[in-house]
Amino acid sequence: MARLEKFLRKAREQPNNLQFNEFQALLLSLGFEFDHQKGSHLVYVHPKLRRPVVIQSRGGKAVAYQVRDILNLVEEYDLLERDNG
């Protein structure tokens, strides 16, 4: 849980400075699962969401608007609740 909190704090405070591997770790910690990749786009799914989430790296960093989109989904779908099914 400490790892999740660390990545969440960094995502909220510095969405432009989140490393892509940190972003991926955040998604996995929130209950997302990697589904597939098409080119530079990585597709993740979550049992609480009807649609997949598509992310990509920009120079080794997460794309800020995608980070903000995930943070909005965390709030909208209560993804911090550990019972994800």
Rosetta constraint file for C-alpha pairs under 8 A:
AtomPair CA 1 CA 5 HARMONIC 6.23 0.50
AtomPair CA 2 CA 6 HARMONIC 6.13 0.50
AtomPair CA 3 CA 7 HARMONIC 6.33 0.50
AtomPair CA 4 CA 8 HARMONIC 6.03 0.50
AtomPair CA 4 CA 26 HARMONIC 6.13 0.50
AtomPair CA 4 CA 29 HARMONIC 5.96 0.50
AtomPair CA 4 CA 30 HARMONIC 7.65 0.50
AtomPair CA 5 CA 9 HARMONIC 6.01 0.50
AtomPair CA 6 CA 10 HARMONIC 6.31 0.50
AtomPair CA 7 CA 11 HARMONIC 5.98 0.50
AtomPair CA 7 CA 22 HARMONIC 6.62 0.50
AtomPair CA 7 CA 23 HARMONIC 7.49 0.50
AtomPair CA 7 CA 25 HARMONIC 7.98 0.50
AtomPair CA 7 CA 26 HARMONIC 5.93 0.50
AtomPair CA 8 CA 12 HARMONIC 6.10 0.50
AtomPair CA 8 CA 26 HARMONIC 7.09 0.50
AtomPair CA 9 CA 13 HARMONIC 6.05 0.50
AtomPair CA 10 CA 14 HARMONIC 5.44 0.50
AtomPair CA 10 CA 15 HARMONIC 6.99 0.50
AtomPair CA 10 CA 18 HARMONIC 6.77 0.50
AtomPair CA 11 CA 15 HARMONIC 4.69 0.50
AtomPair CA 11 CA 17 HARMONIC 8.00 0.50
AtomPair CA 11 CA 18 HARMONIC 6.20 0.50
AtomPair CA 11 CA 23 HARMONIC 7.97 0.50
AtomPair CA 11 CA 67 HARMONIC 6.59 0.50
AtomPair CA 11 CA 68 HARMONIC 7.79 0.50
AtomPair CA 11 CA 71 HARMONIC 7.87 0.50
AtomPair CA 12 CA 68 HARMONIC 7.72 0.50
AtomPair CA 12 CA 71 HARMONIC 7.52 0.50
AtomPair CA 14 CA 18 HARMONIC 6.57 0.50
AtomPair CA 15 CA 62 HARMONIC 7.74 0.50
AtomPair CA 15 CA 63 HARMONIC 7.83 0.50
AtomPair CA 15 CA 64 HARMONIC 4.98 0.50
AtomPair CA 15 CA 65 HARMONIC 7.86 0.50
AtomPair CA 15 CA 67 HARMONIC 6.05 0.50
AtomPair CA 15 CA 68 HARMONIC 6.99 0.50
AtomPair CA 16 CA 61 HARMONIC 7.77 0.50
AtomPair CA 16 CA 62 HARMONIC 7.25 0.50
AtomPair CA 16 CA 63 HARMONIC 6.94 0.50
AtomPair CA 16 CA 64 HARMONIC 4.92 0.50
AtomPair CA 17 CA 61 HARMONIC 6.76 0.50
AtomPair CA 17 CA 62 HARMONIC 7.54 0.50
AtomPair CA 17 CA 64 HARMONIC 7.99 0.50
AtomPair CA 18 CA 22 HARMONIC 6.46 0.50
AtomPair CA 18 CA 23 HARMONIC 6.57 0.50
AtomPair CA 18 CA 61 HARMONIC 5.83 0.50
AtomPair CA 18 CA 62 HARMONIC 5.68 0.50
AtomPair CA 19 CA 23 HARMONIC 6.33 0.50
AtomPair CA 19 CA 60 HARMONIC 6.18 0.50
AtomPair CA 19 CA 61 HARMONIC 4.22 0.50
AtomPair CA 19 CA 62 HARMONIC 5.64 0.50
AtomPair CA 20 CA 24 HARMONIC 6.26 0.50
AtomPair CA 20 CA 57 HARMONIC 5.88 0.50
AtomPair CA 20 CA 60 HARMONIC 5.59 0.50
AtomPair CA 20 CA 61 HARMONIC 4.44 0.50
AtomPair CA 20 CA 62 HARMONIC 4.47 0.50
AtomPair CA 21 CA 25 HARMONIC 6.17 0.50
AtomPair CA 21 CA 61 HARMONIC 7.87 0.50
AtomPair CA 22 CA 26 HARMONIC 6.08 0.50
AtomPair CA 23 CA 27 HARMONIC 6.33 0.50
AtomPair CA 23 CA 62 HARMONIC 6.28 0.50
AtomPair CA 23 CA 67 HARMONIC 7.49 0.50
AtomPair CA 24 CA 28 HARMONIC 6.33 0.50
AtomPair CA 25 CA 29 HARMONIC 6.07 0.50
AtomPair CA 26 CA 30 HARMONIC 6.22 0.50
AtomPair CA 27 CA 31 HARMONIC 6.59 0.50
AtomPair CA 27 CA 32 HARMONIC 5.29 0.50
AtomPair CA 27 CA 33 HARMONIC 7.69 0.50
AtomPair CA 28 CA 32 HARMONIC 4.90 0.50
AtomPair CA 28 CA 33 HARMONIC 6.13 0.50
AtomPair CA 28 CA 34 HARMONIC 7.99 0.50
AtomPair CA 30 CA 79 HARMONIC 6.20 0.50
AtomPair CA 30 CA 80 HARMONIC 6.44 0.50
AtomPair CA 30 CA 82 HARMONIC 7.97 0.50
AtomPair CA 31 CA 46 HARMONIC 6.33 0.50
AtomPair CA 31 CA 47 HARMONIC 7.99 0.50
AtomPair CA 31 CA 79 HARMONIC 7.67 0.50
AtomPair CA 31 CA 82 HARMONIC 7.96 0.50
AtomPair CA 31 CA 84 HARMONIC 6.74 0.50
AtomPair CA 32 CA 44 HARMONIC 6.02 0.50
AtomPair CA 32 CA 45 HARMONIC 5.44 0.50
AtomPair CA 32 CA 46 HARMONIC 4.60 0.50
AtomPair CA 32 CA 47 HARMONIC 7.74 0.50
AtomPair CA 33 CA 44 HARMONIC 5.36 0.50
AtomPair CA 33 CA 45 HARMONIC 5.39 0.50
AtomPair CA 33 CA 46 HARMONIC 6.37 0.50
AtomPair CA 34 CA 42 HARMONIC 7.51 0.50
AtomPair CA 34 CA 43 HARMONIC 6.19 0.50
AtomPair CA 34 CA 44 HARMONIC 4.48 0.50
AtomPair CA 34 CA 45 HARMONIC 6.57 0.50
AtomPair CA 35 CA 42 HARMONIC 7.78 0.50
AtomPair CA 35 CA 43 HARMONIC 5.49 0.50
AtomPair CA 35 CA 44 HARMONIC 5.18 0.50
AtomPair CA 35 CA 45 HARMONIC 6.36 0.50
AtomPair CA 36 CA 42 HARMONIC 6.13 0.50
AtomPair CA 36 CA 43 HARMONIC 5.33 0.50
AtomPair CA 36 CA 44 HARMONIC 7.27 0.50
AtomPair CA 37 CA 41 HARMONIC 5.67 0.50
AtomPair CA 37 CA 42 HARMONIC 4.43 0.50
AtomPair CA 37 CA 43 HARMONIC 5.87 0.50
AtomPair CA 38 CA 42 HARMONIC 6.55 0.50
AtomPair CA 38 CA 43 HARMONIC 7.97 0.50
AtomPair CA 40 CA 56 HARMONIC 5.95 0.50
AtomPair CA 40 CA 57 HARMONIC 7.40 0.50
AtomPair CA 41 CA 54 HARMONIC 6.18 0.50
AtomPair CA 41 CA 55 HARMONIC 5.69 0.50
AtomPair CA 41 CA 56 HARMONIC 5.00 0.50
AtomPair CA 42 CA 54 HARMONIC 5.57 0.50
AtomPair CA 42 CA 55 HARMONIC 5.34 0.50
AtomPair CA 42 CA 56 HARMONIC 6.11 0.50
AtomPair CA 43 CA 52 HARMONIC 6.36 0.50
AtomPair CA 43 CA 53 HARMONIC 5.66 0.50
AtomPair CA 43 CA 54 HARMONIC 4.56 0.50
AtomPair CA 43 CA 55 HARMONIC 6.55 0.50
AtomPair CA 44 CA 52 HARMONIC 5.62 0.50
AtomPair CA 44 CA 53 HARMONIC 5.14 0.50
AtomPair CA 44 CA 54 HARMONIC 6.37 0.50
AtomPair CA 45 CA 49 HARMONIC 7.27 0.50
AtomPair CA 45 CA 51 HARMONIC 7.19 0.50
AtomPair CA 45 CA 52 HARMONIC 4.69 0.50
AtomPair CA 45 CA 53 HARMONIC 6.20 0.50
AtomPair CA 46 CA 50 HARMONIC 7.91 0.50
AtomPair CA 46 CA 52 HARMONIC 7.19 0.50
AtomPair CA 47 CA 84 HARMONIC 6.48 0.50
AtomPair CA 47 CA 85 HARMONIC 5.98 0.50
AtomPair CA 48 CA 77 HARMONIC 7.02 0.50
AtomPair CA 48 CA 79 HARMONIC 7.93 0.50
AtomPair CA 48 CA 84 HARMONIC 6.57 0.50
AtomPair CA 48 CA 85 HARMONIC 6.84 0.50
AtomPair CA 49 CA 77 HARMONIC 7.83 0.50
AtomPair CA 55 CA 62 HARMONIC 7.96 0.50
AtomPair CA 55 CA 63 HARMONIC 7.74 0.50
AtomPair CA 55 CA 66 HARMONIC 6.59 0.50
AtomPair CA 56 CA 62 HARMONIC 6.84 0.50
AtomPair CA 56 CA 63 HARMONIC 6.87 0.50
AtomPair CA 57 CA 61 HARMONIC 5.56 0.50
AtomPair CA 57 CA 62 HARMONIC 5.22 0.50
AtomPair CA 57 CA 63 HARMONIC 6.37 0.50
AtomPair CA 58 CA 62 HARMONIC 6.20 0.50
AtomPair CA 58 CA 63 HARMONIC 6.16 0.50
AtomPair CA 62 CA 66 HARMONIC 7.36 0.50
AtomPair CA 62 CA 67 HARMONIC 6.87 0.50
AtomPair CA 63 CA 67 HARMONIC 6.43 0.50
AtomPair CA 64 CA 68 HARMONIC 6.29 0.50
AtomPair CA 65 CA 69 HARMONIC 6.08 0.50
AtomPair CA 66 CA 70 HARMONIC 6.29 0.50
AtomPair CA 67 CA 71 HARMONIC 6.30 0.50
AtomPair CA 68 CA 72 HARMONIC 6.20 0.50
AtomPair CA 69 CA 73 HARMONIC 6.32 0.50
AtomPair CA 70 CA 74 HARMONIC 6.18 0.50
AtomPair CA 71 CA 75 HARMONIC 6.57 0.50
AtomPair CA 72 CA 76 HARMONIC 6.06 0.50
AtomPair CA 73 CA 77 HARMONIC 5.73 0.50
AtomPair CA 73 CA 78 HARMONIC 7.66 0.50
AtomPair CA 73 CA 79 HARMONIC 7.36 0.50
AtomPair CA 74 CA 78 HARMONIC 5.40 0.50
AtomPair CA 74 CA 79 HARMONIC 4.70 0.50
AtomPair CA 74 CA 80 HARMONIC 6.58 0.50
AtomPair CA 75 CA 79 HARMONIC 6.91 0.50
AtomPair CA 79 CA 84 HARMONIC 7.17 0.50
